[in-house]
Structure formats: structure tokens, C-alpha cells
Amino acid sequence: MTPAEIRAAASEFQIPTESPPVKSKEEVAAEKAAAEAAAHELHVAKDTYAKEHGYEPCLNPKCLSPTCTCGANCTCNINPKVKCDNCAVFKAAKKAEESHERFLNAQAVFDTTIKPECPGATFIKAAELMEMMMGPEPPMLLDARSAEEMEISALEGAQASPELDANRLSVCYSSTGRRAGLLAEKLQKENPAAKVAALELGLVGWCHAGGALVSEGNPTTMVHGGSELNLEFFPTVGYQIVL
């Protein structure tokens, strides 16, 4: 099988979908009580902060910031325009927290599912690749994705043709690392003297590290997700994920 056939046949990791378990009445009641308790706790925290700092209390149940200073007319999480600095900081922190959680989930999937499928592949992290690309001898980048994905964006200087340079490290990449790992493993087996590696976590890891992307030579923040189920692994801010 040629590298091109591998790219066409190998899809990125997808989490098997299962029907959610049916909850009992007791479980539903417990979840409702917990939500009501959390809402009450947030309301008390908002009221306390407002009184201590001389603000009108926030009455918006969709605003989750306990230090909101918008007052009774708060529209945070209703209107995309954030009205107070505290809410902006709170929302930024929550997004960062969610992004980190996504990264941890992606890493767990990679370690337990993707990497074991490519035992002969050498993987490098996004930070390592970034450092190499800034060095005197940057590696050759091989895009293991489909032409449709490459049209959206790619790493600068990447090529689709799996031609190796015996004197340079070649780094394959894909959406989450699976296709790249398979391609790197095959190329290394066919060319024992060559130096071939794959990008761990693929573009998911690259985006979490704040890596740059280009489209037709111009900077872009758009990136193809590879599959719908990969969307939950990309960071929540900084990039526009498309399919």
C-alpha cells in the first residue's frame, strides 16, 4: 500500500458512541437538587461581593461569575458583549480551563489508543517541533491528511508528497496523530537509514501549543478538524475548527 493509499484509508481516531444510560428518578432528583444548591450558592456569592464592594447585585442566572459588577441588568452569557472586567477575566479563565481539559482528554486518547496502533513510529511533541523549526536545520514536514483538509490550512512549508531527505528529519502530521503515525511507521520501515517522526496529537496538539497555520501562504486560524468527533479535542479559543 502506498503512502497515498494509507492517507486515504486511515481515518483519525473516533470515539465509539454509546446510548446514554437511563437515569432513575432518584438520580434525576439528586442532580436537580445539586443544580439548585449550586445556583443558590452562586447567588449568595454575587450578593455578598456586590455589597462588600458597593455594587448593585447581579441577578442574571446565566452569568456564572461570582464577582460580576454589571448589576441587575447584566447580560453576560446572554449578549456576547461582556460588560465588566471581572466577568471578562472569569470567562477567559473558564475557557482556558476547558481548553486544558480538552488537551488532557486528547492526550489520554492518544496514549491509550492511537500510539499503540503505531508501535514502530517515533513521536515528538508540538513544542519540540516548534523549536526544531526555528533552528538552523528545520525538519521536512509531511502532511498525512486529505487534500480537502490541506486546503483549509497546513503547517508552513509542509508537503503532501512523502519524499524523504536522507540528511533531514521528516515529521509527518495529521489531525490527531494516527494517520501521521501510520505513515511515519511505514516510511521508516521502507527507509531504515532515514530519520522519520510523527507529531504527537497532530494538529490538536499543535493548536493547543499555539502553533501557526497558513493557507495559500497566508496566516490563518482556520483548521480542518478531521472528523466531527475530533472537535471536542481542539482548544476552545484561538482557532476556528471546520469540517
ZADO-450416 format. One record per residue (C-alpha): residue number from 1; residue in one letter; x, y, z. Coordinates in steps of 0.001 Angstrom, whole numbers, plus 524288, in hexadecimal, padded with zeros to 5 digits. Layout:
N
<seq = NUM&type = a&X = X&Y = Y&Z = Z>
...
! end
This chain:
243
<seq = 1&type = m&X = 80000&Y = 80000&Z = 80000>
<seq = 2&type = t&X = 80569&Y = 80D37&Z = 7FC22>
<seq = 3&type = p&X = 805F8&Y = 818D9&Z = 8058D>
<seq = 4&type = a&X = 7FB1B&Y = 81F3B&Z = 7FDC1>
<seq = 5&type = e&X = 7F290&Y = 8133B&Z = 7FFBD>
<seq = 6&type = i&X = 7F5B4&Y = 8135D&Z = 80E25>
<seq = 7&type = r&X = 7F14D&Y = 8218D&Z = 80F04>
<seq = 8&type = a&X = 7E4B6&Y = 81E4F&Z = 807FD>
<seq = 9&type = a&X = 7E1B2&Y = 8120E&Z = 80FBB>
<seq = 10&type = a&X = 7E5DB&Y = 815CD&Z = 81D68>
<seq = 11&type = s&X = 7DC1D&Y = 81E46&Z = 8249A>
<seq = 12&type = e&X = 7DF00&Y = 82568&Z = 83129>
<seq = 13&type = f&X = 7DB44&Y = 81F99&Z = 83E23>
<seq = 14&type = q&X = 7CCDA&Y = 8201C&Z = 840EF>
<seq = 15&type = i&X = 7C6CF&Y = 81D65&Z = 84E15>
<seq = 16&type = p&X = 7BC7D&Y = 812AE&Z = 84D5A>
<seq = 17&type = t&X = 7AF2A&Y = 8183C&Z = 85050>
<seq = 18&type = e&X = 7A657&Y = 811B9&Z = 85A48>
<seq = 19&type = s&X = 79879&Y = 81494&Z = 85E5E>
<seq = 20&type = p&X = 7987C&Y = 81C20&Z = 86B2C>
<seq = 21&type = p&X = 79371&Y = 81439&Z = 876C7>
<seq = 22&type = v&X = 7858F&Y = 816E3&Z = 87B3C>
<seq = 23&type = k&X = 785AF&Y = 81E3C&Z = 88816>
<seq = 24&type = s&X = 77CF5&Y = 81A64&Z = 89360>
<seq = 25&type = k&X = 7737B&Y = 823FB&Z = 89991>
<seq = 26&type = e&X = 77C64&Y = 824A2&Z = 8A552>
<seq = 27&type = e&X = 78821&Y = 82847&Z = 89CE9>
<seq = 28&type = v&X = 78059&Y = 832B4&Z = 895BD>
<seq = 29&type = a&X = 77B86&Y = 83846&Z = 8A2A1>
<seq = 30&type = a&X = 78952&Y = 8384E&Z = 8A841>
<seq = 31&type = e&X = 78EBA&Y = 83F76&Z = 89C5E>
<seq = 32&type = k&X = 783CE&Y = 8497D&Z = 89D1F>
<seq = 33&type = a&X = 78658&Y = 84BC6&Z = 8AB91>
<seq = 34&type = a&X = 794ED&Y = 84D54&Z = 8A914>
<seq = 35&type = a&X = 7926D&Y = 85728&Z = 89E2B>
<seq = 36&type = e&X = 78932&Y = 85EF7&Z = 8A6C7>
<seq = 37&type = a&X = 79320&Y = 85EE9&Z = 8B1E6>
<seq = 38&type = a&X = 79DE8&Y = 86397&Z = 8A8B4>
<seq = 39&type = a&X = 79529&Y = 86E61&Z = 8A36B>
<seq = 40&type = h&X = 791E9&Y = 872D1&Z = 8B140>
<seq = 41&type = e&X = 7A047&Y = 872B9&Z = 8B51C>
<seq = 42&type = l&X = 7A3AB&Y = 87AFF&Z = 8A92F>
<seq = 43&type = h&X = 798A7&Y = 8848C&Z = 8AC37>
<seq = 44&type = v&X = 79D93&Y = 8862C&Z = 8BA31>
<seq = 45&type = a&X = 7AB8C&Y = 88824&Z = 8B564>
<seq = 46&type = k&X = 7A737&Y = 8928B&Z = 8ABB0>
<seq = 47&type = d&X = 79F03&Y = 8998A&Z = 8B5E2>
<seq = 48&type = t&X = 7A9FF&Y = 8993B&Z = 8BFE8>
<seq = 49&type = y&X = 7B42B&Y = 89E62&Z = 8B64D>
<seq = 50&type = a&X = 7AB1A&Y = 8A934&Z = 8B19F>
<seq = 51&type = k&X = 7A82B&Y = 8ADD9&Z = 8BF67>
<seq = 52&type = e&X = 7B682&Y = 8AD7C&Z = 8C376>
<seq = 53&type = h&X = 7BAB1&Y = 8B599&Z = 8B7B5>
<seq = 54&type = g&X = 7AF10&Y = 8BEB9&Z = 8B67A>
<seq = 55&type = y&X = 7A93C&Y = 8B8FD&Z = 8AA03>
<seq = 56&type = e&X = 79B4C&Y = 8B5B5&Z = 8A696>
<seq = 57&type = p&X = 799E2&Y = 8A6BF&Z = 8A73F>
<seq = 58&type = c&X = 799F7&Y = 89F05&Z = 89A90>
<seq = 59&type = l&X = 78CD6&Y = 8983C&Z = 89891>
<seq = 60&type = n&X = 79020&Y = 89129&Z = 88BEC>
<seq = 61&type = p&X = 78FC0&Y = 88255&Z = 88E6F>
<seq = 62&type = k&X = 79793&Y = 87FD5&Z = 88201>
<seq = 63&type = c&X = 7A2FB&Y = 88808&Z = 886B9>
<seq = 64&type = l&X = 7ABE3&Y = 87EAE&Z = 88E14>
<seq = 65&type = s&X = 7B58F&Y = 888AE&Z = 89334>
<seq = 66&type = p&X = 7B480&Y = 88A69&Z = 8A204>
<seq = 67&type = t&X = 7BB53&Y = 897A2&Z = 8A0C8>
<seq = 68&type = c&X = 7B2B2&Y = 89D89&Z = 8963B>
<seq = 69&type = t&X = 7B164&Y = 8AC50&Z = 896BB>
<seq = 70&type = c&X = 7A707&Y = 8ADE2&Z = 88C22>
<seq = 71&type = g&X = 79BCA&Y = 8AF3D&Z = 895A1>
<seq = 72&type = a&X = 78D91&Y = 8ABB4&Z = 8938E>
<seq = 73&type = n&X = 78E5C&Y = 8ADCB&Z = 884D4>
<seq = 74&type = c&X = 79969&Y = 8A414&Z = 882D0>
<seq = 75&type = t&X = 798DF&Y = 89D5B&Z = 87575>
<seq = 76&type = c&X = 7A512&Y = 894E3&Z = 876AD>
<seq = 77&type = n&X = 7A31C&Y = 887D5&Z = 86FA5>
<seq = 78&type = i&X = 796D2&Y = 88D98&Z = 8698A>
<seq = 79&type = n&X = 79CED&Y = 8985C&Z = 86180>
<seq = 80&type = p&X = 7AAA1&Y = 894D4&Z = 85C66>
<seq = 81&type = k&X = 7AF58&Y = 8A25B&Z = 86059>
<seq = 82&type = v&X = 7B556&Y = 8A120&Z = 86DEA>
<seq = 83&type = k&X = 7B232&Y = 8AD13&Z = 87637>
<seq = 84&type = c&X = 7BBC5&Y = 8AC6C&Z = 8819A>
<seq = 85&type = d&X = 7CA29&Y = 8A93E&Z = 8830A>
<seq = 86&type = n&X = 7C7C5&Y = 89F22&Z = 88DAF>
<seq = 87&type = c&X = 7BE95&Y = 89780&Z = 884E2>
<seq = 88&type = a&X = 7C835&Y = 8985E&Z = 87999>
<seq = 89&type = v&X = 7D321&Y = 89300&Z = 88222>
<seq = 90&type = f&X = 7CA1C&Y = 88870&Z = 8876F>
<seq = 91&type = k&X = 7C5B9&Y = 88439&Z = 879E8>
<seq = 92&type = a&X = 7D3BB&Y = 883FB&Z = 874EA>
<seq = 93&type = a&X = 7D7C8&Y = 87B83&Z = 88068>
<seq = 94&type = k&X = 7CC7A&Y = 87229&Z = 87E19>
<seq = 95&type = k&X = 7CFFA&Y = 870F0&Z = 86FAE>
<seq = 96&type = a&X = 7DE22&Y = 86E4F&Z = 8732A>
<seq = 97&type = e&X = 7D9CD&Y = 86410&Z = 87CE1>
<seq = 98&type = e&X = 7D122&Y = 85D93&Z = 872B1>
<seq = 99&type = s&X = 7DC17&Y = 85DC1&Z = 868AA>
<seq = 100&type = h&X = 7E554&Y = 85741&Z = 8724E>
<seq = 101&type = e&X = 7DB32&Y = 84CD4&Z = 8751A>
<seq = 102&type = r&X = 7D9DD&Y = 84A5E&Z = 86680>
<seq = 103&type = f&X = 7E897&Y = 84905&Z = 86554>
<seq = 104&type = l&X = 7E90E&Y = 83F1D&Z = 87067>
<seq = 105&type = n&X = 7DE1B&Y = 83748&Z = 86A1A>
<seq = 106&type = a&X = 7E515&Y = 8376B&Z = 85CFA>
<seq = 107&type = q&X = 7F1CE&Y = 83327&Z = 8634E>
<seq = 108&type = a&X = 7EAF0&Y = 827E7&Z = 86A30>
<seq = 109&type = v&X = 7E4DE&Y = 82352&Z = 85D6D>
<seq = 110&type = f&X = 7F1EE&Y = 82468&Z = 85684>
<seq = 111&type = d&X = 7F957&Y = 81CE8&Z = 860F5>
<seq = 112&type = t&X = 7EF89&Y = 811DD&Z = 8621B>
<seq = 113&type = t&X = 7EA87&Y = 8106C&Z = 85436>
<seq = 114&type = i&X = 7F252&Y = 81742&Z = 849A0>
<seq = 115&type = k&X = 80056&Y = 81520&Z = 84DEA>
<seq = 116&type = p&X = 7FEB5&Y = 8066D&Z = 85004>
<seq = 117&type = e&X = 7FA11&Y = 80546&Z = 841DE>
<seq = 118&type = c&X = 8073D&Y = 80A88&Z = 83D22>
<seq = 119&type = p&X = 8116D&Y = 8034C&Z = 84559>
<seq = 120&type = g&X = 81C06&Y = 805B3&Z = 83B4A>
<seq = 121&type = a&X = 81A0A&Y = 81464&Z = 83A7C>
<seq = 122&type = t&X = 821DD&Y = 81EBC&Z = 841B9>
<seq = 123&type = f&X = 81966&Y = 829E5&Z = 846B2>
<seq = 124&type = i&X = 81DA5&Y = 837B3&Z = 84A3E>
<seq = 125&type = k&X = 815C2&Y = 84207&Z = 8514B>
<seq = 126&type = a&X = 8114F&Y = 84EE4&Z = 84B72>
<seq = 127&type = a&X = 81AB6&Y = 856D6&Z = 853D2>
<seq = 128&type = e&X = 82620&Y = 84E94&Z = 84EFC>
<seq = 129&type = l&X = 8221D&Y = 85070&Z = 840D5>
<seq = 130&type = m&X = 820B5&Y = 85F27&Z = 842AA>
<seq = 131&type = e&X = 82E6C&Y = 85FE2&Z = 84825>
<seq = 132&type = m&X = 833C2&Y = 857C1&Z = 83CE5>
<seq = 133&type = m&X = 82D04&Y = 8605A&Z = 832E4>
<seq = 134&type = m&X = 833E8&Y = 86C48&Z = 83879>
<seq = 135&type = g&X = 84123&Y = 8659E&Z = 83822>
<seq = 136&type = p&X = 84BAC&Y = 865AE&Z = 82D9F>
<seq = 137&type = e&X = 84723&Y = 858AF&Z = 827E4>
<seq = 138&type = p&X = 83833&Y = 8585B&Z = 82847>
<seq = 139&type = p&X = 831D6&Y = 84B3A&Z = 82574>
<seq = 140&type = m&X = 82A50&Y = 847DF&Z = 81932>
<seq = 141&type = l&X = 81B9C&Y = 847FD&Z = 81BE8>
<seq = 142&type = l&X = 81312&Y = 83D8D&Z = 815C0>
<seq = 143&type = d&X = 80458&Y = 83F96&Z = 81629>
<seq = 144&type = a&X = 7FD75&Y = 83273&Z = 8178E>
<seq = 145&type = r&X = 7EFC4&Y = 8382C&Z = 81651>
<seq = 146&type = s&X = 7E678&Y = 838A6&Z = 80ACD>
<seq = 147&type = a&X = 7E71F&Y = 84318&Z = 8004C>
<seq = 148&type = e&X = 7DA5A&Y = 848CA&Z = 80570>
<seq = 149&type = e&X = 7E03A&Y = 84AA9&Z = 812EF>
<seq = 150&type = m&X = 7ECB7&Y = 85080&Z = 80D79>
<seq = 151&type = e&X = 7E4FA&Y = 85AA3&Z = 805DE>
<seq = 152&type = i&X = 7E018&Y = 8609C&Z = 81298>
<seq = 153&type = s&X = 7ED8A&Y = 86254&Z = 81894>
<seq = 154&type = a&X = 7FA93&Y = 85BC4&Z = 81B02>
<seq = 155&type = l&X = 80776&Y = 85D9B&Z = 821E6>
<seq = 156&type = e&X = 8101D&Y = 866F7&Z = 81A7D>
<seq = 157&type = g&X = 818E5&Y = 85FD6&Z = 810DE>
<seq = 158&type = a&X = 811B3&Y = 852DD&Z = 81201>
<seq = 159&type = q&X = 8107B&Y = 84A26&Z = 80624>
<seq = 160&type = a&X = 80784&Y = 83EF3&Z = 802A5>
<seq = 161&type = s&X = 81191&Y = 836E6&Z = 7FB3A>
<seq = 162&type = p&X = 8184A&Y = 82D18&Z = 8045C>
<seq = 163&type = e&X = 825CC&Y = 82F22&Z = 7FEAA>
<seq = 164&type = l&X = 83082&Y = 82E00&Z = 808CA>
<seq = 165&type = d&X = 83D56&Y = 8353C&Z = 80A00>
<seq = 166&type = a&X = 847BE&Y = 82C4C&Z = 80F96>
<seq = 167&type = n&X = 84E5A&Y = 837DE&Z = 8161E>
<seq = 168&type = r&X = 84250&Y = 83DB7&Z = 81C8D>
<seq = 169&type = l&X = 8385D&Y = 83959&Z = 82671>
<seq = 170&type = s&X = 82AF6&Y = 83780&Z = 8204B>
<seq = 171&type = v&X = 81F34&Y = 83A0D&Z = 82922>
<seq = 172&type = c&X = 811CB&Y = 83523&Z = 82519>
<seq = 173&type = y&X = 80598&Y = 83B57&Z = 82AAC>
<seq = 174&type = s&X = 7F6D1&Y = 8398A&Z = 829FE>
<seq = 175&type = s&X = 7EB18&Y = 83DA3&Z = 8322D>
<seq = 176&type = t&X = 7ED84&Y = 835B3&Z = 83E72>
<seq = 177&type = g&X = 7F9C4&Y = 82E20&Z = 83ADC>
<seq = 178&type = r&X = 7F44D&Y = 8211A&Z = 83661>
<seq = 179&type = r&X = 7F603&Y = 8228F&Z = 827BF>
<seq = 180&type = a&X = 80316&Y = 82924&Z = 829FA>
<seq = 181&type = g&X = 80792&Y = 81DF2&Z = 832A5>
<seq = 182&type = l&X = 803A9&Y = 813C6&Z = 828A0>
<seq = 183&type = l&X = 80A76&Y = 81B25&Z = 81DB4>
<seq = 184&type = a&X = 816CC&Y = 81D8A&Z = 825B9>
<seq = 185&type = e&X = 81753&Y = 80F4A&Z = 8299F>
<seq = 186&type = k&X = 81631&Y = 80AE5&Z = 81B7C>
<seq = 187&type = l&X = 82029&Y = 81496&Z = 81651>
<seq = 188&type = q&X = 829DA&Y = 810FB&Z = 820EF>
<seq = 189&type = k&X = 82850&Y = 80290&Z = 81DE1>
<seq = 190&type = e&X = 82A7B&Y = 804EC&Z = 80F62>
<seq = 191&type = n&X = 835F9&Y = 80E1B&Z = 811F2>
<seq = 192&type = p&X = 83D78&Y = 8090B&Z = 81DDE>
<seq = 193&type = a&X = 84858&Y = 81308&Z = 81C4B>
<seq = 194&type = a&X = 83EF9&Y = 81E93&Z = 81C08>
<seq = 195&type = k&X = 83AA5&Y = 82667&Z = 827DA>
<seq = 196&type = v&X = 82BD0&Y = 826B0&Z = 82884>
<seq = 197&type = a&X = 822CD&Y = 82B01&Z = 83381>
<seq = 198&type = a&X = 81489&Y = 82E96&Z = 83574>
<seq = 199&type = l&X = 80E5B&Y = 83A08&Z = 83C96>
<seq = 200&type = e&X = 80837&Y = 83560&Z = 84937>
<seq = 201&type = l&X = 7F9DE&Y = 8395B&Z = 849FE>
<seq = 202&type = g&X = 7FB12&Y = 83EF9&Z = 83C40>
<seq = 203&type = l&X = 7F4A4&Y = 84C11&Z = 839D3>
<seq = 204&type = v&X = 7ED24&Y = 84AB6&Z = 8468F>
<seq = 205&type = g&X = 7F9ED&Y = 84B67&Z = 84DFF>
<seq = 206&type = w&X = 7FF4A&Y = 855BA&Z = 844C9>
<seq = 207&type = c&X = 7F3AA&Y = 85EB9&Z = 8473A>
<seq = 208&type = h&X = 7F42C&Y = 85CA7&Z = 855EC>
<seq = 209&type = a&X = 8025A&Y = 86116&Z = 8553C>
<seq = 210&type = g&X = 7FE3B&Y = 86D51&Z = 84DC2>
<seq = 211&type = g&X = 8049B&Y = 8690C&Z = 8410A>
<seq = 212&type = a&X = 80373&Y = 870FD&Z = 8349C>
<seq = 213&type = l&X = 7FBEB&Y = 86C8D&Z = 82892>
<seq = 214&type = v&X = 7FBD7&Y = 8716D&Z = 81A9D>
<seq = 215&type = s&X = 7F25E&Y = 870E7&Z = 80F42>
<seq = 216&type = e&X = 7F820&Y = 87382&Z = 801D2>
<seq = 217&type = g&X = 803CD&Y = 8798C&Z = 8087F>
<seq = 218&type = n&X = 7FBEE&Y = 882CA&Z = 8111B>
<seq = 219&type = p&X = 7FA0B&Y = 881AD&Z = 81FE6>
<seq = 220&type = t&X = 7ECFA&Y = 87BFF&Z = 82416>
<seq = 221&type = t&X = 7E641&Y = 876F7&Z = 8303C>
<seq = 222&type = m&X = 7DD8F&Y = 86D8E&Z = 828CE>
<seq = 223&type = v&X = 7E07E&Y = 85F0A&Z = 829E1>
<seq = 224&type = h&X = 7D96C&Y = 852E0&Z = 8250C>
<seq = 225&type = g&X = 7D551&Y = 84A5E&Z = 8306F>
<seq = 226&type = g&X = 7D6CE&Y = 83D92&Z = 8291B>
<seq = 227&type = s&X = 7CA12&Y = 8380D&Z = 82E67>
<seq = 228&type = e&X = 7BEA0&Y = 83CED&Z = 83679>
<seq = 229&type = l&X = 7C2DF&Y = 83536&Z = 84252>
<seq = 230&type = n&X = 7D026&Y = 83BD1&Z = 8423F>
<seq = 231&type = l&X = 7C9E6&Y = 84914&Z = 84493>
<seq = 232&type = e&X = 7C942&Y = 846F8&Z = 8533E>
<seq = 233&type = f&X = 7D813&Y = 845D8&Z = 853E6>
<seq = 234&type = f&X = 7DBD1&Y = 852DF&Z = 84DBA>
<seq = 235&type = p&X = 7DD94&Y = 85EF4&Z = 8565A>
<seq = 236&type = t&X = 7D19E&Y = 86759&Z = 858D9>
<seq = 237&type = v&X = 7D82F&Y = 8741A&Z = 854C5>
<seq = 238&type = g&X = 7E1F6&Y = 878AC&Z = 84ABE>
<seq = 239&type = y&X = 7DDD9&Y = 8702D&Z = 83F44>
<seq = 240&type = q&X = 7D200&Y = 86E1F&Z = 836B4>
<seq = 241&type = i&X = 7CFB9&Y = 85F9E&Z = 834D2>
<seq = 242&type = v&X = 7C89E&Y = 85BAA&Z = 82866>
<seq = 243&type = l&X = 7C46F&Y = 84EF4&Z = 82209>
! end
